[in-house]
Amino acid sequence: MVKQVTPDEIAKHLRNGEEVNIIDVRENNEIATGKIPGAKHIPLGQLALRKDELDKDKSYIITCQSGNRSKAACGLLEALGYNVEDMVGGMNNWNGKTK
């Protein structure tokens, strides 16, 4: 079972200046509406091909629009040995700043 984290918890970490590694797996047209500042954009369909851009010594928070694709991304990355958490509800539940 993938660990989950709420958007409010992530926003709190960001406000406190903590390092948060966020991967946004939405498509390009969705990213155009804004993403969490500092988030890395890797569309879900490219995730397996671009996994080498990630560091297995770090933990990552995965987000999408509503939470479905991030669950799939977490399952994939966890199977590959990455430490991941799923942002509950995706960007639909994000109330913080976007860039």
C-alpha positions as CSV (number, residue, x, y, z in Angstrom):
1,M,0.0,0.0,0.0
2,V,1.4,3.3,-1.1
3,K,1.8,6.0,1.6
4,Q,-0.4,9.0,1.2
5,V,0.2,12.7,2.0
6,T,-2.4,15.5,1.9
7,P,-1.9,18.7,-0.1
8,D,-2.1,20.6,3.2
9,E,0.9,18.6,4.6
10,I,2.9,19.3,1.5
11,A,2.0,23.0,1.6
12,K,3.2,23.1,5.2
13,H,6.5,21.5,4.4
14,L,7.0,24.1,1.5
15,R,6.1,27.0,3.8
16,N,8.7,25.7,6.3
17,G,11.4,25.7,3.6
18,E,11.8,21.9,3.8
19,E,13.0,20.0,0.8
20,V,10.1,18.4,-1.0
21,N,10.6,16.4,-4.2
22,I,7.3,16.5,-6.2
23,I,6.8,14.7,-9.4
24,D,3.7,15.9,-11.5
25,V,2.6,13.2,-13.9
26,R,-0.1,15.2,-15.7
27,E,0.0,15.9,-19.4
28,N,1.5,19.1,-20.9
29,N,-1.8,20.8,-21.5
30,E,-2.7,20.2,-17.8
31,I,0.6,21.6,-16.6
32,A,-0.1,24.8,-18.5
33,T,-2.8,25.6,-15.9
34,G,-0.1,25.7,-13.2
35,K,1.9,23.3,-11.1
36,I,3.3,23.3,-7.6
37,P,6.4,25.5,-7.5
38,G,9.5,23.3,-7.8
39,A,7.6,20.2,-9.0
40,K,9.3,18.2,-11.7
41,H,7.0,17.4,-14.7
42,I,7.2,13.8,-16.0
43,P,4.0,12.7,-17.8
44,L,2.8,9.3,-16.6
45,G,3.4,7.8,-20.1
46,Q,7.1,8.8,-20.0
47,L,7.7,7.8,-16.4
48,A,9.3,4.4,-17.0
49,L,11.5,5.8,-19.7
50,R,12.7,8.8,-17.6
51,K,13.1,6.9,-14.2
52,D,16.8,7.5,-14.3
53,E,16.1,11.2,-13.7
54,L,15.1,10.2,-10.2
55,D,17.4,9.4,-7.3
56,K,16.6,6.2,-5.3
57,D,18.1,7.9,-2.2
58,K,15.4,10.6,-2.2
59,S,11.7,10.3,-1.5
60,Y,9.1,11.7,-3.9
61,I,5.6,12.9,-3.7
62,I,3.6,12.1,-6.8
63,T,0.7,14.2,-8.0
64,C,-1.7,14.4,-11.0
65,Q,-5.1,16.1,-11.5
66,S,-7.4,14.0,-9.4
67,G,-5.3,11.2,-7.8
68,N,-5.8,8.3,-10.2
69,R,-2.7,8.6,-12.3
70,S,-0.5,9.4,-9.3
71,K,-1.6,6.1,-7.7
72,A,-0.5,4.3,-10.9
73,A,2.8,6.2,-10.9
74,C,3.4,5.3,-7.3
75,G,2.8,1.7,-8.0
76,L,5.3,1.7,-10.9
77,L,8.0,3.7,-9.1
78,E,7.6,1.6,-5.9
79,A,8.1,-1.6,-7.9
80,L,11.3,-0.1,-9.3
81,G,12.6,0.6,-5.8
82,Y,11.8,4.3,-5.3
83,N,10.4,5.7,-2.1
84,V,7.1,7.5,-3.0
85,E,4.0,9.0,-1.5
86,D,0.8,9.8,-3.3
87,M,-0.7,13.3,-2.9
88,V,-4.4,12.6,-2.0
89,G,-6.9,14.1,-4.5
90,G,-4.2,15.5,-6.8
91,M,-4.2,19.1,-8.0
92,N,-7.9,19.3,-7.6
93,N,-7.3,19.5,-3.8
94,W,-4.2,21.8,-4.0
95,N,-5.0,25.2,-2.5
96,G,-1.4,26.5,-2.4
97,K,0.5,28.6,-5.0
98,T,1.1,27.4,-8.5
99,K,3.7,28.5,-11.0
